[in-house]
Amino acid sequence: MALKPTIVAAAAALSATALVLSGCSSSTTQKDGDSGSGGPLTVGTTDKVTSLDPAGSYDNGSFLVMQQVFPFLTSYKPGTAETQPDIAESADFTNPTTYEVKLKKDLKFANGHELTSSDVKFSFDRQKKIADPNGPSSLLGSLKSVKTPDDQTVQFELSRPNDQTFPLVLAGPAGPIVDEEAFSPTKVTKDDEIVKAEAFGGPYQIDSYDLNKLVSYAANPDYKGPLEKAKTDSVQMKYYSDANNMKLDLQQGSIDVAWRSLSATDIEDLGKDDKLSVHKGPGGEIRYIVFNFDTMPYGAKSSSPDPKKALAIRQAMADSVDRSAIAKDVYKDTYTPLYSFVPDGLPGANQALKGAYGNGDGGADAEKAKKALEDAGVTAPVDIKLQYNPDHYGPSSGDEYAKVKDQLEKTGLFKVDLQSTEWVQYSKDRTADNYPVYQLGWFPDYSDADNYLVPFFYDTKDTQSFLANHFRDEKINKQLTDQASIADSGKREQALGTIQDELAKQLPTLPLLQGNQIAIANKDVQGIDETLDPSFQFRLAMLSK
């Protein structure tokens, strides 16, 4: 989300985990007596809010607030990347192109307004009608129409049969249900109007709101989602423009939790404080190298096009990188090695590159890299023009790519010309074929394996991939399309694994690192580890002290 431009609808919507939703129980349901037992909490963050209106924002900071205050038809089951009913009683396909949701009875917003199927239809219709360039409407590419046979029933008519993406879309940035009596049907509603109208229905409602300074949350007694009761009645979210100030406040006890984003050095330093605990969970952010199949050495439009030699260069680079060294030396292990195109923790993820390249255990193997080049007739050293971005992906990108350059050149097989460009120009240049080999990063729109596959590798004459690197494989295109409609979760995971194995052979990208979710808190804070899961959501309702 926040690490990339908004992707086109055709790419964003082809994905997901097979599921059948029914019932409303959760293994993490909390008891009424657990609520508010430990006093108020203060959480710090450097993330920023763009808009409280779900139609007007598509970024991590805004969605963090929405997770706390808006109801969703489905939500992620804590500890997993699987969705479960939220304010839905049940949800399932009634035919291949109709996804039907039955709402729980007697739902209402914090202002007392009834929450019915009419509000649900209103929420999705306005997303598509407003289609704000800063909003998530592109995620609704498969949604044709919404019908409401009665107050408790919603029928989503979809353009793709058995689209397994859709339940996850409902739990993501396009999924918050809003009060049709409080929100404009045709334009983004202002934050202060939303707060004044008390148009909330999540675990919390907003008591007071000072944009990107302070948000005060109060537990919503009328929430009927799977968590039932917030463990802490009152939570404040404090926003920082300088992570150093957040670090200082945490050390001094002015805040209880720091959530996004401290530097790797700060995290290492705070981990030595006896009063604090560093909590790590699986993260959705990935970092990787992209190969332009036209302009890389021996690419299709180079001076000496040769696909076998180009592949050998990609393979030799994969043999030469040591991800663990980058993670440790640059990121102090706040990132972990990534050995496939889908991060660990998601159903269907594998480690296709680990055994296929390097020493077979994640490390580098210069002799294997040398053989790959020699077998293809490539003369070493190979000149590589490698581009990275110094601002969009964090201040450590320079150190990260200096490390990659060093690892490649130490083999004696590569000579790397390392250059950087600011993001505004970088984002234009990379799609204009100016960079033969370059850095990118990604954060998912929703927690599913093929949100890391379809946007990157689904490329046809009508649909260009997000990478725009001229990689196109019709067999993989078909596999990517087919897996989205596989309802059996085991079979779908096998299909996703097959796709990753095939991509590992061709290497259109070279995955490097997976970012952890990291929160640092006073040792009396509980519930953090339970919410740091593969859904990549931070549920304030699960925290207490």
C-alpha positions as CSV (number, residue, x, y, z in Angstrom):
1,M,0.0,0.0,0.0
2,A,2.1,2.9,1.3
3,L,5.3,1.6,-0.4
4,K,4.1,1.7,-3.9
5,P,1.8,3.6,-6.3
6,T,-1.8,2.4,-6.5
7,I,-1.9,-0.6,-8.8
8,V,-4.4,-1.0,-11.6
9,A,-7.7,-2.7,-10.9
10,A,-7.0,-5.6,-13.2
11,A,-3.9,-6.5,-11.3
12,A,-5.1,-5.7,-7.8
13,A,-8.2,-7.8,-7.8
14,L,-6.9,-11.1,-9.2
15,S,-6.0,-12.9,-5.9
16,A,-6.8,-14.6,-2.7
17,T,-7.3,-17.3,-0.1
18,A,-10.1,-19.8,-0.5
19,L,-12.6,-19.6,2.3
20,V,-16.1,-20.3,3.3
21,L,-17.4,-18.0,6.1
22,S,-20.1,-19.1,8.5
23,G,-20.9,-18.4,12.1
24,C,-19.4,-15.7,14.2
25,S,-17.1,-17.3,16.7
26,S,-13.4,-16.7,17.1
27,S,-10.7,-18.4,19.0
28,T,-9.5,-15.0,20.2
29,T,-12.9,-13.8,21.4
30,Q,-12.4,-11.8,24.6
31,K,-14.7,-12.0,27.7
32,D,-16.6,-8.9,28.9
33,G,-14.7,-8.9,32.2
34,D,-11.4,-8.5,30.4
35,S,-12.3,-5.0,29.2
36,G,-10.5,-1.9,30.5
37,S,-8.8,-3.6,33.4
38,G,-5.4,-2.0,33.1
39,G,-5.9,1.7,32.6
40,P,-5.4,3.9,29.5
41,L,-2.7,3.3,26.9
42,T,-0.7,5.7,24.7
43,V,0.7,4.5,21.4
44,G,3.2,6.5,19.3
45,T,3.6,6.4,15.6
46,T,5.3,8.2,12.7
47,D,2.7,7.1,10.2
48,K,0.4,9.9,8.9
49,V,-3.3,10.0,8.3
50,T,-4.5,11.2,4.9
51,S,-8.2,11.0,5.5
52,L,-10.7,9.2,7.8
53,D,-13.0,8.6,4.9
54,P,-12.3,5.1,3.4
55,A,-13.0,6.5,0.0
56,G,-10.3,9.1,0.3
57,S,-7.2,7.3,1.5
58,Y,-5.1,4.3,0.6
59,D,-2.2,4.3,3.0
60,N,-1.0,2.5,6.1
61,G,-1.5,5.4,8.5
62,S,-5.2,6.1,7.5
63,F,-6.1,2.4,7.4
64,L,-4.7,1.9,10.9
65,V,-7.4,4.3,12.2
66,M,-10.1,2.6,10.1
67,Q,-9.2,-0.8,11.6
68,Q,-10.1,0.6,15.0
69,V,-13.3,2.6,14.3
70,F,-15.2,1.2,11.3
71,P,-17.0,-2.1,11.0
72,F,-16.1,-4.6,8.3
73,L,-18.1,-7.5,6.9
74,T,-15.1,-9.7,7.3
75,S,-11.8,-9.3,9.2
76,Y,-8.6,-11.2,9.7
77,K,-8.6,-13.8,12.4
78,P,-5.8,-12.8,14.9
79,G,-2.8,-15.0,14.6
80,T,-3.5,-15.9,10.9
81,A,-3.9,-14.5,7.4
82,E,-7.4,-16.0,7.3
83,T,-10.6,-14.0,7.2
84,Q,-13.6,-14.6,9.5
85,P,-17.0,-13.0,9.8
86,D,-17.0,-9.6,11.5
87,I,-20.4,-7.9,11.4
88,A,-21.4,-10.7,9.0
89,E,-23.2,-13.7,10.4
90,S,-22.2,-15.7,7.3
91,A,-20.7,-15.1,3.9
92,D,-20.4,-17.4,0.9
93,F,-20.8,-17.8,-2.8
94,T,-24.4,-18.8,-3.6
95,N,-23.5,-19.2,-7.3
96,P,-20.2,-18.6,-9.1
97,T,-20.7,-14.9,-9.5
98,T,-22.8,-14.0,-6.4
99,Y,-21.2,-13.5,-3.0
100,E,-23.9,-13.3,-0.4
101,V,-23.5,-11.8,3.1
102,K,-26.0,-12.1,6.0
103,L,-25.6,-9.4,8.6
104,K,-25.9,-9.9,12.3
105,K,-29.1,-8.6,13.8
106,D,-29.5,-5.3,15.7
107,L,-26.3,-3.7,14.4
108,K,-25.9,0.1,14.9
109,F,-23.3,2.8,14.7
110,A,-22.0,4.7,17.7
111,N,-24.4,7.5,17.0
112,G,-27.4,5.2,17.3
113,H,-28.2,4.9,13.6
114,E,-29.1,1.4,12.5
115,L,-26.5,-0.5,10.4
116,T,-28.3,-2.4,7.7
117,S,-27.7,-3.8,4.2
118,S,-28.5,-0.3,2.9
119,D,-25.4,1.1,4.6
120,V,-23.3,-1.7,3.1
121,K,-24.5,-1.1,-0.4
122,F,-24.0,2.7,0.1
123,S,-20.4,2.1,1.3
124,F,-19.3,0.1,-1.8
125,D,-21.4,2.1,-4.3
126,R,-19.8,5.4,-3.1
127,Q,-16.3,3.9,-3.3
128,K,-16.8,3.2,-7.0
129,K,-18.7,6.4,-7.7
130,I,-16.1,8.7,-6.0
131,A,-13.2,6.7,-7.3
132,D,-10.8,9.1,-5.6
133,P,-7.2,8.9,-7.0
134,N,-6.0,8.6,-3.4
135,G,-8.6,6.0,-2.5
136,P,-8.8,2.2,-2.8
137,S,-11.6,1.8,-5.4
138,S,-9.2,0.0,-7.7
139,L,-9.5,-3.0,-5.4
140,L,-13.2,-3.4,-6.4
141,G,-12.4,-4.2,-10.0
142,S,-14.4,-7.4,-9.9
143,L,-17.5,-5.9,-8.3
144,K,-20.3,-5.3,-10.8
145,S,-23.2,-4.4,-8.5
146,V,-24.6,-4.7,-5.0
147,K,-28.1,-5.9,-4.2
148,T,-30.0,-5.8,-1.0
149,P,-33.0,-8.2,-0.9
150,D,-33.7,-7.3,2.7
151,D,-32.2,-5.4,5.6
152,Q,-29.9,-8.3,6.6
153,T,-28.8,-9.6,3.2
154,V,-26.2,-8.2,0.8
155,Q,-25.5,-9.8,-2.6
156,F,-22.3,-8.8,-4.4
157,E,-22.5,-9.5,-8.1
158,L,-18.9,-10.2,-9.4
159,S,-17.4,-10.3,-12.9
160,R,-15.2,-13.3,-12.2
161,P,-16.6,-16.7,-11.1
162,N,-15.6,-17.9,-7.6
163,D,-13.3,-15.0,-7.2
164,Q,-11.4,-16.0,-4.0
165,T,-10.0,-12.5,-3.7
166,F,-13.3,-10.9,-2.8
167,P,-13.6,-11.9,0.9
168,L,-10.1,-10.5,1.5
169,V,-11.0,-7.2,-0.3
170,L,-13.9,-6.9,2.1
171,A,-11.4,-7.0,5.0
172,G,-9.1,-4.5,3.4
173,P,-8.9,-0.7,2.7
174,A,-11.9,-0.8,0.4
175,G,-14.0,-2.7,3.0
176,P,-15.0,-0.3,5.9
177,I,-18.8,0.1,6.2
178,V,-19.9,3.7,6.7
179,D,-23.0,5.4,7.9
180,E,-25.1,6.5,4.9
181,E,-26.7,9.2,7.1
182,A,-23.3,10.8,7.8
183,F,-21.2,10.4,4.7
184,S,-21.6,12.1,1.3
185,P,-22.5,9.7,-1.5
186,T,-20.6,11.7,-4.1
187,K,-17.5,13.2,-2.5
188,V,-15.0,12.5,0.3
189,T,-16.3,13.5,3.7
190,K,-14.2,15.7,5.9
191,D,-12.6,14.3,9.0
192,D,-14.2,16.7,11.4
193,E,-17.7,15.9,10.0
194,I,-17.1,12.2,10.5
195,V,-15.9,12.7,14.1
196,K,-18.8,15.1,14.9
197,A,-21.3,12.6,13.5
198,E,-19.9,9.8,15.7
199,A,-20.1,7.7,12.5
200,F,-18.2,4.7,13.9
201,G,-18.9,1.0,14.4
202,G,-15.6,-0.7,15.2
203,P,-14.1,-1.8,18.5
204,Y,-13.5,1.9,19.2
205,Q,-15.0,5.3,18.5
206,I,-13.0,8.6,18.4
207,D,-13.4,10.8,21.4
208,S,-11.2,13.6,20.1
209,Y,-9.2,14.2,16.9
210,D,-6.3,16.5,16.1
211,L,-5.0,15.5,12.6
212,N,-1.6,13.8,12.8
213,K,-1.1,15.1,16.4
214,L,-3.4,13.1,18.7
215,V,-6.4,10.7,18.4
216,S,-8.2,9.6,21.5
217,Y,-10.2,6.4,21.3
218,A,-12.9,5.2,23.6
219,A,-14.2,1.6,23.6
220,N,-17.5,1.2,21.6
221,P,-20.0,-0.7,23.8
222,D,-22.2,-1.5,20.8
223,Y,-19.5,-3.2,18.7
224,K,-20.5,-6.8,17.7
225,G,-17.4,-8.0,15.9
226,P,-15.4,-11.1,16.9
227,L,-13.3,-9.3,19.5
228,E,-16.5,-8.3,21.4
229,K,-14.8,-6.1,23.9
230,A,-11.7,-3.8,23.8
231,K,-9.3,-4.8,26.5
232,T,-8.5,-1.2,27.2
233,D,-11.3,1.4,27.4
234,S,-9.2,4.4,26.5
235,V,-6.3,4.6,24.0
236,Q,-4.5,7.6,22.7
237,M,-2.5,7.6,19.5
238,K,0.2,10.2,19.4
239,Y,1.8,11.2,16.1
240,Y,5.4,12.1,15.6
241,S,7.2,13.9,12.8
242,D,10.6,12.9,14.2
243,A,11.2,9.2,15.2
244,N,13.9,10.4,17.7
245,N,11.3,12.2,19.7
246,M,9.1,9.1,19.8
247,K,12.1,7.1,21.0
248,L,12.8,9.6,23.8
249,D,9.1,9.6,24.9
250,L,9.2,5.8,25.0
251,Q,12.3,5.7,27.1
252,Q,10.9,8.3,29.5
253,G,7.6,6.5,29.8
254,S,5.5,9.2,28.2
255,I,4.1,6.6,25.8
256,D,3.5,2.9,26.3
257,V,4.1,1.6,22.8
258,A,6.0,2.8,19.7
259,W,4.5,1.4,16.5
260,R,6.1,2.4,13.2
261,S,8.7,3.5,12.4
262,L,12.0,3.5,14.3
263,S,15.4,3.0,12.6
264,A,17.2,-0.3,12.9
265,T,19.8,1.4,15.1
266,D,17.1,2.8,17.4
267,I,15.4,-0.6,17.7
268,E,18.7,-2.2,18.6
269,D,19.4,0.5,21.2
270,L,16.0,0.3,22.8
271,G,16.3,-3.5,23.0
272,K,19.0,-3.0,25.6
273,D,16.6,-1.1,27.9
274,D,15.5,-3.3,30.8
275,K,12.2,-1.5,31.0
276,L,11.2,-2.2,27.4
277,S,10.4,-5.2,25.2
278,V,10.9,-5.5,21.4
279,H,8.1,-7.4,19.8
280,K,8.5,-8.8,16.3
281,G,5.9,-10.3,14.0
282,P,5.7,-11.4,10.3
283,G,5.7,-8.5,8.0
284,G,4.2,-7.9,4.6
285,E,6.8,-5.5,3.3
286,I,9.3,-7.0,0.8
287,R,12.4,-5.6,-0.9
288,Y,13.6,-6.9,-4.2
289,I,15.6,-6.3,-7.4
290,V,13.9,-5.9,-10.8
291,F,15.4,-7.0,-14.1
292,N,14.3,-5.1,-17.2
293,F,14.1,-7.9,-19.8
294,D,14.6,-5.4,-22.6
295,T,17.6,-3.3,-21.3
296,M,19.5,-5.6,-18.9
297,P,22.8,-7.1,-20.3
298,Y,21.8,-9.3,-23.3
299,G,18.2,-8.1,-23.0
300,A,15.8,-8.1,-25.9
301,K,16.6,-4.6,-27.0
302,S,20.3,-4.5,-26.0
303,S,23.1,-4.4,-28.5
304,S,23.6,-8.2,-28.2
305,P,20.2,-9.8,-27.3
306,D,20.5,-13.4,-26.0
307,P,17.8,-14.7,-23.6
308,K,20.0,-17.6,-22.4
309,K,22.9,-15.3,-21.5
310,A,20.5,-12.8,-19.8
311,L,19.0,-15.6,-17.8
312,A,22.5,-16.8,-16.8
313,I,23.3,-13.3,-15.5
314,R,20.2,-13.3,-13.4
315,Q,21.0,-16.7,-12.0
316,A,24.6,-15.8,-11.3
317,M,23.4,-12.7,-9.3
318,A,21.0,-15.0,-7.4
319,D,23.9,-17.3,-6.6
320,S,26.0,-14.3,-5.4
321,V,23.8,-12.5,-2.9
322,D,23.9,-13.2,0.8
323,R,20.5,-12.0,2.2
324,S,21.3,-12.9,5.8
325,A,24.4,-10.6,5.7
326,I,22.3,-7.7,4.4
327,A,19.6,-8.3,7.0
328,K,22.1,-8.4,9.8
329,D,24.6,-5.8,8.8
330,V,22.3,-3.2,7.4
331,Y,19.0,-3.8,9.1
332,K,20.1,-5.3,12.4
333,D,17.8,-8.3,11.7
334,T,14.7,-6.1,11.6
335,Y,14.4,-7.6,8.1
336,T,14.7,-11.3,7.4
337,P,15.9,-13.1,4.2
338,L,13.3,-13.6,1.6
339,Y,13.7,-16.7,-0.6
340,S,10.7,-16.5,-2.8
341,F,8.3,-14.1,-4.3
342,V,5.7,-14.4,-1.5
343,P,6.7,-13.6,2.1
344,D,6.7,-16.3,4.8
345,G,3.6,-16.5,6.8
346,L,1.1,-16.4,3.9
347,P,-0.7,-19.6,2.7
348,G,1.0,-20.9,-0.4
349,A,4.4,-19.3,0.3
350,N,7.5,-21.4,-0.3
351,Q,11.2,-20.9,-0.4
352,A,11.8,-21.7,-4.1
353,L,15.1,-19.8,-4.4
354,K,16.8,-21.1,-1.3
355,G,17.6,-24.5,-2.6
356,A,17.9,-23.5,-6.3
357,Y,20.6,-20.8,-5.9
358,G,23.8,-20.1,-3.9
359,N,25.0,-22.8,-1.5
360,G,21.5,-24.3,-1.2
361,D,21.0,-23.0,2.3
362,G,20.6,-19.3,1.7
363,G,24.2,-18.3,1.4
364,A,26.2,-17.3,-1.6
365,D,28.3,-19.6,-3.9
366,A,30.7,-17.8,-6.2
367,E,31.7,-21.0,-8.0
368,K,28.2,-21.8,-8.8
369,A,27.7,-18.3,-10.2
370,K,30.8,-18.6,-12.3
371,K,29.6,-21.9,-13.7
372,A,26.2,-20.4,-14.7
373,L,28.0,-17.7,-16.7
374,E,30.5,-20.0,-18.3
375,D,27.8,-22.5,-19.3
376,A,26.0,-19.8,-21.2
377,G,29.1,-18.3,-22.8
378,V,29.1,-15.1,-20.8
379,T,32.4,-13.4,-20.3
380,A,33.1,-12.0,-16.8
381,P,33.1,-9.5,-15.4
382,V,29.6,-8.4,-16.4
383,D,28.8,-4.7,-16.3
384,I,25.6,-4.1,-14.2
385,K,23.9,-0.7,-14.0
386,L,22.1,-0.9,-10.7
387,Q,19.7,1.8,-9.6
388,Y,18.2,2.4,-6.1
389,N,16.0,5.0,-4.5
390,P,17.3,6.9,-1.4
391,D,14.1,8.4,-0.1
392,H,11.0,6.3,-0.8
393,Y,12.3,3.1,0.8
394,G,14.0,4.5,3.8
395,P,17.4,6.0,4.6
396,S,19.1,2.5,4.8
397,S,18.6,1.9,1.1
398,G,22.0,3.3,0.3
399,D,23.7,0.9,2.7
400,E,21.6,-2.0,1.4
401,Y,22.6,-1.5,-2.2
402,A,26.2,-0.8,-1.3
403,K,26.2,-4.2,0.3
404,V,24.6,-5.8,-2.8
405,K,27.3,-4.1,-4.9
406,D,30.0,-5.4,-2.6
407,Q,28.7,-9.0,-2.6
408,L,28.5,-9.1,-6.4
409,E,31.9,-7.5,-7.0
410,K,33.6,-9.8,-4.5
411,T,32.9,-12.8,-6.7
412,G,35.0,-11.2,-9.5
413,L,32.1,-11.8,-11.9
414,F,30.4,-8.4,-11.9
415,K,31.3,-4.8,-12.1
416,V,28.5,-2.7,-10.6
417,D,27.7,0.9,-11.5
418,L,25.5,1.9,-8.5
419,Q,23.4,5.0,-8.9
420,S,20.4,6.6,-7.1
421,T,17.6,8.9,-8.0
422,E,14.9,10.7,-6.0
423,W,11.5,9.0,-6.0
424,V,9.5,11.5,-8.1
425,Q,11.9,11.0,-11.0
426,Y,12.7,7.4,-10.2
427,S,9.0,6.3,-10.5
428,K,8.9,7.7,-14.0
429,D,12.3,6.5,-15.1
430,R,11.9,2.9,-14.1
431,T,8.8,2.4,-16.4
432,A,10.5,4.3,-19.2
433,D,13.1,1.6,-19.5
434,N,15.9,3.8,-18.1
435,Y,17.0,1.3,-15.5
436,P,18.3,-2.1,-16.6
437,V,18.4,-3.4,-13.0
438,Y,16.8,-1.6,-10.1
439,Q,15.3,-1.6,-6.6
440,L,11.6,-1.8,-5.6
441,G,9.6,-2.6,-2.5
442,W,6.0,-3.7,-1.9
443,F,3.4,-3.7,0.8
444,P,0.2,-5.7,0.1
445,D,-3.2,-4.4,-0.5
446,Y,-4.6,-7.4,1.3
447,S,-3.0,-10.4,2.9
448,D,-2.8,-13.1,0.2
449,A,0.0,-14.7,-1.7
450,D,-1.0,-13.6,-5.2
451,N,-1.1,-9.9,-4.3
452,Y,2.7,-10.5,-4.5
453,L,2.3,-12.4,-7.8
454,V,-0.4,-11.0,-10.0
455,P,0.6,-7.3,-9.9
456,F,4.2,-8.2,-10.7
457,F,3.9,-11.0,-13.2
458,Y,0.5,-10.9,-14.9
459,D,1.3,-9.1,-18.2
460,T,-0.7,-9.3,-21.4
461,K,-1.1,-7.1,-24.5
462,D,-4.1,-5.5,-22.7
463,T,-2.7,-5.4,-19.1
464,Q,0.8,-4.2,-18.2
465,S,2.2,-5.5,-15.0
466,F,3.2,-3.1,-12.2
467,L,6.8,-3.8,-12.8
468,A,6.6,-2.9,-16.5
469,N,9.8,-4.9,-17.0
470,H,8.8,-6.7,-20.2
471,F,8.5,-10.1,-18.6
472,R,5.6,-12.0,-20.1
473,D,4.8,-15.7,-19.9
474,E,1.5,-16.9,-21.1
475,K,1.7,-20.1,-19.1
476,I,2.2,-18.1,-15.9
477,N,-0.6,-15.7,-16.9
478,K,-3.0,-18.6,-17.2
479,Q,-1.8,-20.1,-13.9
480,L,-2.3,-16.7,-12.1
481,T,-5.8,-16.4,-13.6
482,D,-6.8,-19.9,-12.7
483,Q,-5.6,-20.0,-9.1
484,A,-7.9,-17.1,-8.2
485,S,-10.9,-19.4,-8.7
486,I,-9.7,-22.5,-6.9
487,A,-12.0,-22.9,-3.9
488,D,-10.0,-25.7,-2.2
489,S,-7.4,-24.1,-0.1
490,G,-4.9,-27.0,-0.3
491,K,-5.1,-27.2,-4.1
492,R,-4.8,-23.4,-4.4
493,E,-1.7,-23.4,-2.2
494,Q,-0.2,-26.1,-4.5
495,A,-1.0,-23.9,-7.5
496,L,0.6,-20.9,-5.9
497,G,3.7,-23.0,-5.1
498,T,4.0,-24.2,-8.7
499,I,3.9,-20.5,-9.9
500,Q,6.7,-19.6,-7.5
501,D,8.8,-22.5,-8.6
502,E,8.4,-21.5,-12.3
503,L,9.2,-17.9,-11.5
504,A,12.3,-19.0,-9.6
505,K,13.6,-20.6,-12.8
506,Q,13.1,-17.4,-14.9
507,L,13.9,-14.8,-12.2
508,P,12.0,-11.7,-13.4
509,T,12.9,-10.3,-10.0
510,L,15.4,-11.2,-7.3
511,P,13.7,-11.2,-3.9
512,L,16.0,-10.0,-1.1
513,L,14.3,-9.2,2.2
514,Q,11.1,-9.4,4.2
515,G,10.4,-6.7,6.8
516,N,9.2,-7.7,10.3
517,Q,6.5,-5.9,12.0
518,I,8.1,-4.3,15.1
519,A,6.5,-2.7,18.1
520,I,8.5,-1.6,21.2
521,A,6.6,-1.3,24.5
522,N,6.9,-1.0,28.2
523,K,7.1,-4.5,29.7
524,D,3.7,-4.2,31.4
525,V,1.9,-3.9,28.0
526,Q,0.2,-7.1,26.9
527,G,-1.4,-8.3,23.7
528,I,1.1,-7.1,21.2
529,D,2.4,-10.5,20.1
530,E,-1.1,-11.6,19.5
531,T,-1.8,-8.9,17.0
532,L,1.5,-9.0,15.2
533,D,0.4,-11.7,12.7
534,P,0.4,-12.3,8.9
535,S,-2.6,-10.0,8.4
536,F,-0.3,-7.1,9.1
537,Q,-2.9,-5.3,11.2
538,F,-2.4,-3.6,14.5
539,R,-5.5,-4.1,16.7
540,L,-5.5,-1.6,19.6
541,A,-8.5,-3.5,21.1
542,M,-6.1,-6.4,21.9
543,L,-3.7,-4.3,24.0
544,S,-3.8,-3.8,27.7
545,K,-1.5,-3.1,30.6
